[in-house]
Amino acid sequence: MAIKLVAVDMDDTLLDGTLKVSPRTCEVIQKAHEQGVLVTIATGRMFSSAMPFAQELNIRTPIITYNGGMIRSAFTKEMLFHKTISPEVAGKIVEFFHEKGWYLQSHMNDELFVVERNEKAKLYESIAGISAVPIGDTFYSMRHEPTKMLAIAEPHEILEIQRKINNEFAGDIYAASSKSNYLEMMHPSVNKGHGLELLAQSLNITREEVMAIGDSNNDIPMLEYAGFGVAMGNATDKIKAVAQAVTGHHNAHGVAEAIEKYVLK
């Protein structure tokens, strides 16, 4: 069955090591548009962080951001879907992280809130291309209703944080790693697979007509949902195992290669 919708992860997938989309990938996505194939971004990033890339690529289809927590047009800003973590659960997570002394940042109303602009916050700002809002100890007492909360730590620490979060907040939160040092936390019904399903249904496209491309653990739900899942060459064996195909490295035009091979006529 012909592919009608392609969903592409951003970091370490669409973007190369310089955090840019290669000219070849831009050209191939334009060719897909010309052939009537819809392309979308499916990322853990904030909408405001993903929007410039969607505009650069002339992606008119709503983009999936916050791991499926927000689906919104990069051009009209029309909201197709938005799901937040409840204030009660968010408050408990903030308290839990505060007690443990772990770094946490909160994404609300498409803004990034932090206690202070420390090295972790500054590095995130540089990668995401956005500015954090430091609010000091108010962070621990404000009424949170975030689209996403993010822990940043060393890879071995992230595994321990994820284990404890899953034990403490089972059923109240969906937690998945997007990078080895990131743990993303959303409403329990939110993931990229559910987001891609909602978008496809809104476009009257079946899952068999969807191709998804990704590299990280938070991409697994969309690779499993899509009729055809493609893992990047730089993905782990765990990600490759749930995909139907493996394409090139993100620094070697892997997304362009996949679209050329499986989508373009």
C-alpha positions as CSV (number, residue, x, y, z in Angstrom):
1,M,0.0,0.0,0.0
2,A,1.3,3.5,-0.9
3,I,2.6,5.7,1.9
4,K,0.5,8.8,2.3
5,L,1.9,10.2,5.6
6,V,5.5,10.2,6.8
7,A,6.3,11.1,10.5
8,V,9.9,12.0,11.3
9,D,11.5,12.4,14.6
10,M,13.8,15.4,14.9
11,D,16.9,15.0,17.1
12,D,19.4,12.4,15.8
13,T,16.9,11.6,13.0
14,L,15.8,14.6,10.9
15,L,18.6,16.8,12.3
16,D,22.3,16.1,11.7
17,G,25.0,16.5,14.2
18,T,25.0,20.3,13.7
19,L,21.2,20.4,14.5
20,K,20.3,21.3,10.9
21,V,18.4,19.6,8.1
22,S,20.7,18.7,5.3
23,P,20.0,20.2,1.8
24,R,19.5,16.7,0.4
25,T,16.8,15.9,3.1
26,C,15.1,19.3,2.4
27,E,15.0,18.4,-1.3
28,V,13.6,15.0,-0.8
29,I,10.9,16.2,1.6
30,Q,9.9,18.8,-1.1
31,K,9.7,16.0,-3.6
32,A,7.4,14.1,-1.3
33,H,5.1,17.1,-1.0
34,E,5.1,17.5,-4.8
35,Q,3.9,13.9,-5.1
36,G,1.1,14.5,-2.6
37,V,2.7,12.7,0.3
38,L,2.1,14.5,3.7
39,V,5.1,14.9,6.0
40,T,5.1,15.7,9.6
41,I,7.5,16.1,12.5
42,A,7.0,13.9,15.6
43,T,9.3,15.1,18.4
44,G,9.6,15.4,22.1
45,R,10.6,19.0,21.6
46,M,8.4,22.0,22.5
47,F,6.1,23.3,19.7
48,S,8.1,26.6,19.6
49,S,11.3,24.7,19.2
50,A,10.0,22.5,16.4
51,M,8.0,25.1,14.5
52,P,11.0,26.9,12.7
53,F,12.0,23.6,11.2
54,A,8.5,22.8,10.1
55,Q,8.3,26.2,8.5
56,E,11.7,25.8,6.8
57,L,10.5,22.5,5.3
58,N,7.1,23.9,4.4
59,I,5.3,21.3,6.4
60,R,1.6,22.3,6.4
61,T,0.4,19.1,8.1
62,P,0.0,19.7,11.9
63,I,3.2,18.6,13.7
64,I,3.4,16.3,16.7
65,T,5.3,17.8,19.6
66,Y,5.9,17.0,23.3
67,N,5.9,13.3,22.4
68,G,2.3,13.6,21.3
69,G,1.2,16.0,24.0
70,M,0.5,18.8,21.5
71,I,-0.4,18.5,17.8
72,R,-0.6,21.9,16.2
73,S,-0.1,23.6,12.8
74,A,3.3,25.4,12.4
75,F,1.7,27.9,10.1
76,T,-1.8,28.7,11.4
77,K,-1.0,27.7,15.0
78,E,-4.4,25.8,15.1
79,M,-4.4,23.2,17.9
80,L,-5.5,19.7,16.9
81,F,-4.8,18.1,20.3
82,H,-3.3,19.1,23.7
83,K,-3.1,17.0,26.8
84,T,-1.4,18.1,30.0
85,I,-0.3,16.4,33.2
86,S,-2.8,17.0,36.0
87,P,-1.8,19.6,38.6
88,E,-2.0,17.0,41.4
89,V,0.4,14.6,39.7
90,A,2.7,17.4,38.6
91,G,2.9,18.8,42.1
92,K,3.9,15.4,43.5
93,I,6.6,15.0,40.8
94,V,8.0,18.4,41.6
95,E,8.1,17.5,45.3
96,F,9.6,14.1,44.6
97,F,12.4,15.6,42.5
98,H,13.0,18.3,45.0
99,E,13.4,15.8,47.8
100,K,15.8,13.7,45.7
101,G,17.8,16.7,44.6
102,W,17.3,15.9,40.9
103,Y,17.2,18.4,38.1
104,L,13.7,19.0,36.7
105,Q,12.3,21.5,34.2
106,S,8.6,22.1,33.3
107,H,7.1,22.9,30.0
108,M,3.8,24.8,30.3
109,N,1.9,26.9,27.8
110,D,4.8,26.3,25.4
111,E,7.2,27.9,27.7
112,L,10.1,26.4,29.6
113,F,10.3,27.0,33.4
114,V,13.4,26.2,35.5
115,V,14.5,27.0,39.0
116,E,17.7,28.6,37.6
117,R,19.6,28.8,34.4
118,N,22.3,26.3,35.5
119,E,24.5,24.4,33.1
120,K,21.8,21.8,32.3
121,A,19.2,24.5,31.5
122,K,21.7,26.4,29.4
123,L,22.7,23.3,27.4
124,Y,19.0,22.5,26.8
125,E,18.4,26.1,25.7
126,S,21.3,25.8,23.1
127,I,19.9,22.6,21.7
128,A,16.3,23.6,21.6
129,G,16.9,27.1,20.4
130,I,14.6,28.6,23.1
131,S,15.0,30.6,26.3
132,A,14.1,29.3,29.7
133,V,12.2,31.2,32.3
134,P,14.0,31.0,35.7
135,I,11.6,31.5,38.6
136,G,13.7,30.4,41.6
137,D,11.9,28.6,44.5
138,T,8.5,29.6,43.1
139,F,9.1,26.6,40.8
140,Y,8.3,24.3,43.8
141,S,5.1,26.0,44.8
142,M,3.5,27.2,41.6
143,R,0.5,25.4,40.2
144,H,1.9,23.1,37.5
145,E,-0.2,21.9,34.6
146,P,2.6,21.0,32.2
147,T,2.5,19.4,28.8
148,K,5.8,17.8,29.7
149,M,8.3,17.6,32.5
150,L,11.9,16.7,31.8
151,A,14.7,15.3,33.9
152,I,18.3,15.7,32.8
153,A,21.1,13.6,34.4
154,E,23.9,11.3,33.5
155,P,22.8,8.2,31.6
156,H,23.2,5.8,34.5
157,E,21.3,8.3,36.7
158,I,18.5,8.6,34.2
159,L,17.9,4.8,34.3
160,E,17.6,5.0,38.1
161,I,15.3,8.0,37.9
162,Q,13.1,6.3,35.4
163,R,12.9,3.1,37.5
164,K,11.9,5.2,40.6
165,I,9.4,7.3,38.7
166,N,7.7,4.2,37.2
167,N,7.4,2.7,40.7
168,E,6.2,5.9,42.4
169,F,3.9,7.2,39.6
170,A,2.7,4.0,37.9
171,G,-0.4,4.8,35.8
172,D,-0.1,8.5,36.5
173,I,2.7,9.4,34.0
174,Y,4.2,8.1,30.8
175,A,8.0,8.4,31.0
176,A,10.4,7.6,28.2
177,S,14.0,8.5,27.3
178,S,14.6,10.6,24.2
179,K,18.4,10.9,24.7
180,S,20.5,8.9,27.1
181,N,20.5,11.8,29.6
182,Y,16.9,12.9,29.1
183,L,13.8,11.4,30.7
184,E,10.5,12.9,29.3
185,M,7.4,12.7,31.4
186,M,3.9,13.3,30.0
187,H,0.2,12.4,30.8
188,P,-0.1,8.6,30.8
189,S,-2.2,8.6,27.6
190,V,0.4,10.6,25.7
191,N,3.0,9.1,23.4
192,K,4.1,9.5,19.8
193,G,2.1,6.5,18.6
194,H,-1.1,7.9,20.0
195,G,-0.3,11.3,18.6
196,L,0.4,9.8,15.1
197,E,-2.8,7.8,15.3
198,L,-4.9,11.0,16.1
199,L,-3.2,12.9,13.3
200,A,-3.7,10.1,10.7
201,Q,-7.4,9.7,11.7
202,S,-7.9,13.5,11.3
203,L,-6.5,13.2,7.7
204,N,-8.5,10.0,6.9
205,I,-5.2,8.1,6.5
206,T,-5.0,4.4,7.7
207,R,-2.0,3.2,9.7
208,E,-1.0,1.0,6.7
209,E,-0.5,4.2,4.8
210,V,1.8,5.7,7.4
211,M,5.6,5.5,7.6
212,A,7.5,6.6,10.8
213,I,11.2,7.2,11.2
214,G,13.0,7.4,14.5
215,D,16.0,6.5,16.6
216,S,15.1,6.6,20.4
217,N,13.0,4.9,23.0
218,N,10.3,7.6,22.8
219,D,9.9,6.7,19.1
220,I,9.0,3.1,19.7
221,P,5.2,3.7,20.1
222,M,5.0,5.5,16.7
223,L,7.2,2.9,15.0
224,E,4.9,0.2,16.3
225,Y,1.8,2.2,15.2
226,A,2.9,2.9,11.7
227,G,2.3,0.4,8.9
228,F,6.0,0.8,8.1
229,G,8.5,1.7,10.8
230,V,12.0,2.8,9.9
231,A,14.9,2.9,12.4
232,M,17.9,5.2,11.9
233,G,21.3,3.7,11.4
234,N,22.4,5.4,14.6
235,A,19.5,3.8,16.6
236,T,20.0,1.1,19.2
237,D,19.3,-2.5,18.5
238,K,16.2,-2.2,20.6
239,I,14.8,0.4,18.3
240,K,15.9,-1.5,15.2
241,A,14.1,-4.6,16.4
242,V,10.6,-2.9,16.3
243,A,11.2,-1.4,12.8
244,Q,10.5,-3.0,9.4
245,A,13.6,-1.4,7.9
246,V,16.8,0.4,8.9
247,T,18.1,3.4,7.0
248,G,21.3,5.4,7.1
249,H,22.8,7.4,10.0
250,H,21.4,10.9,10.8
251,N,24.7,12.3,9.6
252,A,24.4,10.4,6.3
253,H,21.0,11.6,5.1
254,G,19.2,8.6,6.6
255,V,15.7,10.3,6.4
256,A,16.2,11.3,2.8
257,E,17.4,7.7,2.0
258,A,14.2,6.2,3.6
259,I,11.8,8.5,1.8
260,E,13.5,8.0,-1.5
261,K,13.5,4.2,-1.1
262,Y,10.1,3.6,0.4
263,V,7.9,6.6,-0.6
264,L,8.9,8.4,-3.7
265,K,7.6,7.1,-7.1
